[in-house]
Amino acid sequence: MTGTARTVSIKDVAREAGVSVGTVSNVINQPDRVSAETREHVQRVISRLGYVRSESARQLRAGHSRIVALLVLDMGNPFFVDIARGAERAARGAGLGVMVCNSGQSPQDEADYLSLFAEQRVRGVLISPSDPSGATLREFRRHGIPFVLVDRVAADDDGCSVSVDDVVGGSLAIRHLTAAGHHTLAYVSGPGHLTQVQDRRAGALAALAEAGLPPEALQEIPAERLDVAAGRDAGARLLGLAERPTAVFCANDLLALGVLQSMYAAGVRVPDDMAIVGYDDIEFAAAATVPLTSVRQPALTIGARAAELLLQETGEHARDHRHEHVILQPELVVRQSSLTSRSG
């Protein structure tokens, strides 16, 4: 019967190497203070014994963690994967790691994760909130752990934020479609409590007004989630409309790809019978059966900039930090899915 393996301690390494615990600590944390010969000897012993330093003990001594938490709405969406990549690059450059978690657009899961982050005393949190009331973040503030809102504009000056102007993004999509002669359009939205969904709709309506079209020219097709399956369902409902619009703007690319699949399966030609515009410009957009026109968000930049702001707030010069609200501009990337022109 095999017993439970005992954790190797720093004292075990020191005893085996014939040096002091302080020397082993210097080898691990301040190697320049140890001679090359001693350093190599201790490192061989560490490798042989399989010693791994206790991060929790190091945190207690240092007073802060080397872990940054990132909580996003949906890790199944490549947009958030790119945000995570951008955040990780910035964090790794500062010697920190990123713990990525997925709220699944659930306010309850968001609250549970924030509670976990507080228990673990992470260095800081990057979060794309799903709770429309903001109650979970208000509760989290009492722990004194800095956070940066990602893909969301902060409503107050209690923290930093990095976002994209989604009102402008929605306008870009609809201006493109109305300029091509489309007068009857649809907006496939996502969960109504998400600010991003609301702002993209506001931009779309503003562009309709600019084109001299009434709000009724944009029919909203609600979607419970922002994924391909929800897009296919929305596409089926579009196909069932008595008066089918000639163009559709989707709140993100996954919805747009689902709508595209529904049109393709029903023999509806894209863009001749139905023009489609998505949002985010994920990698799959350009590789779709009909390459997808999309409003591009600079996801890598969003993640990196958010991590940089958090590092500033938790670094050596934290006392000099002032909260910033960075708003980036979207860009329309036109591809085949909307390249059609209607007269009249």
N, C-alpha and C positions, 0 to 999 in steps of 0.2 A: 504494500500500500504506500503510495507516494504522498508525502506531507506537503503542506503549502510552502512554496518557495519563499525564502526570507529576502526582504528588500536589502540590497547592498547600500550601506551608508557611507558617508564621506570619511567617517572614522575607520571603516574597514579598508578603504583605499589607502588612507594614511598609514595604517598598521602594516599593510602588505608592502607598501612602497618604502617603508622605513623613513618617512618624513612626518612633519607636523600637519595637523588639520589645516592650519593657516596656509601652509605651502600648497596643499591640494586646492584650497579655495582660490588661491592666487592663480594657479594653473588654469582653473575653470573660468574665473572672472576677470583676472588681470594678468594674463600670460606674460606680458612684457616685464613684469617684476620678478620673473623666475628665469634662471639660466636655461639655455637651450637644452643642455644635457639633462638637468633635473626635470624640465618640462616634458621631454620626450619619454623619460623613464615613467613619470606619473601617468602620462597619457596611455602608455602601454598597459599599465596596471588597471586603469579605468576601463580600457577596452576588454581586457581579460576577465575582469570581474563583472562586467556588464553594468557598471554604475550609471545611473541616470539621476541628475540632480532634481530635487524637489522644487517645482515651480511655485507651489503654494508657500513653502518656507521662504523662498527668495522674495516673494511678494510681501510677506509679512515684514521682512527686514527692510526692503526697499520702500514699502509704503504704497506701491502701485503695481499694476499688472502690465505685462507685455502683450496682452490680448485686446484687440479691438473687435467689438461685435457688430455685425452687419445684419439687419433684419429687413427683408424685402417682401414684396407682395406675392411673388410667384417665381421660384427658381426654375420653373419649367419654361419661362419666357426668356429667350436669349438676350433680351434687353437688360434684364437684371443680372444675367451671367456676365455681361460686359461691364456693368457697373461694378460687380464684385472684382473683376479682373483689374479695373482701374484702381479701386481702393486697395487691393492687395499689393499692387506695384508700389504705391506711395507708402504703404505701411511697412513693407519689407525693406524699403530703402532706409527706414528709420529703425530697423531691427525689431519690428513688431509683427505679430501674426494676426490674421483675420479669421474670426469664427463666423461662418455664414449660416443664417437661419431663415426659415420660410414661414411667414404668417399665414399663407394661403388665403389672403384677403379677409382673415377672420379676426375681429377685434379681441375675441377671447384668447386666441392663440398668441396674439400680440401681447396681451397683458401677461400671459404665462411666461413668455420669453423675457419680457422686461424684468419680471420678478427673478428669473434665473440669472440674468445679467447682474442684477443688484447683489444677489447671493454670492456670485463669483467675483464681485468687485472688479469687473472689467475696466480697462483704462478709459474707455468711452464707447459710445454707441452711434452707429450710422443707421438711420431708420427711414423707411418709406412707410408712413403710417397708414393703417387701415381703419382705425377707430375714428369715425367722423366727429365725435364729441370732443376728442382730445383728452378725455379723462385719464386714460392710461399713462400718457406722457406727463400730465399734471401730477399724478401719483408718483411717477418715476423721479421727478425733479427733487423730491425730498431726500433722495439718497445722495445727492451731490455729485452724481456721475455725469460728465458732460455728454451732450449728444448733438448730432447734426442731422437735420431733416434732408432727406434725399428724394429728389423728384417731387418736391413740395415746397411751396413758399411759406416761410414761418409767418404766423399771424402776429407775433409780438417780438420783443427784443430779448427774449430769454435764451435764445440759442441761435446758432448759425443755420443756414439752409443753402442748398444748391438745387436749382430747378431749371426747367426750360419754360419759356413763355408759351403755354399751351393754347392760350387765346389766339396768339399769332399763328400757331401751328394749325389750328382749326380753320382760321381764315385762309391760310395758304392753300389748303386742300380744296375748299369750296370755290375760291377765286379761280383756281385752275379749272375746275369742272364747269363753272358758269361761263368762263371765257371760251370753253369748247362748245358752248351752246346748249348745255343741259339746264332745263328749267324745272324738272321734277327729280328730286333727289331724296335719298334716305341716309340717315345716320344710324349705324349699328353701334349702339353705346354699350357700356359695361355697367357694373354695379353703380347705381345712382349716387351712393354716398361718397364715391371717390372724387376728390377735387379735380383730378386730371380729366376725368370723363365730363364733368360739368364745364370745365374751362374750354375743352375742345368743342363742345356743343355751342358755347357762347361765341366762340370765334367763328364757327360755321354760320350762325344766325347773323352775325355782324356782316359777314361777306355776302350773304343773301341780300341784306338790306342795301349794301353798296351796289349790288347788281340790279336793284329795283324789283326784287322778288319778295313776296310776302313770307312770313315765317312758315305758313302752311305748305310752302314749296319743299320743305325739308321734313319728311316723315321719319319719326324716331322709331327704330326697331330695338327694343331693350334686350340686353343679354345679361344673364345672371353672373357670368364669369367672363374673363378676358382670355379665352383659349380657343383652339381650333374647333373643338366640338360645339361650343356655343356659337361660333361663326357658321358652322354647317346648319345648325338649327335656325339661326337668323336668316340664312340663305333660303331655307325651305319656306319660311314665312314670307320672305320677299317674293318668291315664286308664286305664292298663293294669293297675292294681292290682286284685286280686280283691276286696279290701275297701277301697273308696275312702273316704278321710276326708271329712268335711263342711266342713273349713276348712283353709286353708293360710297359714302365715306365711313370708314370703320375706326373705332377708337383705338385699335392697335393692329399690328400686322397679323397676329394669330387669328383674330376675328376675320380679317380680310382674307387670309388664306382659306379659312373655313367656308366663307361666302364663295370664294373662287371655286372651291371643290364642288359646292352645290350647283353652281352655274354650269360647270363643265359636265357634271353628271346628267343635268337636265337638257343638255344640248344648247344652252344659251351662250351665244358667242360673246367673249370678252376680248376687246372692248366694244365691238360693233353693236351688240344688243344691250350690254350693261358695262359701264365703265366702273372701275374699282380703285379706290385710293385707301391705303393703310396709314399706319402711324408707328414710328420707331425706326424703320429701316433696318430691321434685323438682317442677318446674313441670308436667311432663307428667302427674303423678299425678292432678291435679284435672281434666285435660282428656281423660282416657282415655274409651273407649266407655262403660264403667261407672266413674264417678269412684272413685279408689282410696283406701281407708283406708290411712294411713301413719303411721309414727313419725317425727316431724319432728326433724331436726337443724338447728341454726342455722348453716348453712354460711358465710354472709357473716361472722358474728361469729367463727367459728372462724378463718377466714383473716385477718381484721383483727387479732384478739387475738394470733395467732401472730406476725404481722409486727411488731406493737407490742413484743412481748417481745424479738424479735431486734434491733429498733432500740435498745431500752434496753441490750442487751448489747454493742452495737457503737458506741454513741454517746459523747458527751462524758463522761458519767458512768458509763461501763462498769465502772469499779473498784468502784462502789457497788452494782452489779447482783447480785441474788440469784436463783437459779433458782426458777421457779415452775411448779407443775403445776396448770393450770386444768382443772377438770372441769365441763362444762356439763350441764344436764339436758335430756333429750328430752321431747317432748310428743306425745301421740296425737292425730291429726287424723282424725275419723271421717267417712267418706263412704259412698256407696251400696254399695260392694263388700262390705261386711260387715254391712250393716243387715238382719239377719235374726234371728229368735228361734226357738229349738227347745225344745220341752217334753219332759219325760221324762228 
